[in-house]
């Protein structure tokens, strides 16, 4: 069983996030609820908080990770779990920072 992403893969993901123009985050990469398996998700969350990219995050576990690592105010937009399937990335650029979508982007 795998409980967390490895350090090499984590660094590759962090590098991609830091170079991206847009990041869509839909799920943690480990069992982050247990600190011994949360390092990958924590490092990715910190990269998302630090990037200059537009960041869109959604899903219940993703929101829980955002709250655990206290980066909610660093994510451009979030979506509740029920809205995740209705995201339309072409409208993402019209969404103001820190707007929460309950039924898809409005803009």
N, C-alpha and C positions, 0 to 999 in steps of 0.2 A: 504494500500500500504506500502511496505517496501522499504526504501531508503538507508539503511546501515545495515551491520551486527552488531549484538550486542556485547558489551564488553566481555562477557564470551566466545562467539564463536570466537571472534578475538584473545583472549588470547590462546585458544586451538589451533588455526591455527598457531600463532606465536611459540608456544611450539613445534609443529610438524615440522615447518620450521627449527627451530634451531637445531633439532636432526637429520634432514634428510641428506642423502648423495647427493641427487639430488632433485632439485625443478623445476617443470615445472609450470610456471605461465601463465594462459591463461584467463585473465580478472580480472578487479577490483571487489570488493565485495560490492560496494555501488555507489551512484551517486556522485563520488568523485569530479566532476567538481564544485560542490557546497560545500564549506568548511564545512557547518553544517552536511553534509552527507558523509564526506570523511575520518573520523577518522579510520574506519576499514581498508580501502585501504592504508591509510598512514602508519598505524602500520605494516601491512603486507609488504609493500614496504621497510620499515626500517629493518624489520627482514630479508628480502631477501638480503638487502645490507649488513647486519651484519653477515649472516651465512657463514660458511666455505664451504658449499655445492656447487656443480656445479649448476648454476642457468640458466635456459632457459626460456625466456619470449617472448611472441608473441601476435600479434593481435593489431589492431589500438588503442583500448581503453587502453590496457596494456602499450603500448609504450607511450601513452599520460600521463598515471600515472607515469611511470618511469621518464619522462621529468619533470612533475610537481614537483615531490619530489626529483629531481636532484640526481638520483642514477644510471644513465646510465652507468657510469664507474665501478659500483659495480656488474653489472649483467654479468655473464660469456658469454652468447650468446643471441642474439635477432633475431627475425624473423619478416619480414613484414607480413601484414595480408594475402596476397595471398599465402605465403609459409606455413602458419600454418598447413593446412591439410597434407602437405607432410613431416612433421617432422618424422624422424626415430630415436627414442631414443637410439637404439643400436649403432648409429654412433655419438651420442652426446659426448662421451668420447674422440673422435678424433678431436673435434672442439676446436681450441685455444681460450683462453679468449677474450672477447670483439669482436668476429667475428660476423658479421651480415650475416644472410642467406637470400638470396632473392628468392631462389627456392629450399629450403631444404638444409640439411647439406652436406657439401663437405668435404671429408676427407678420 
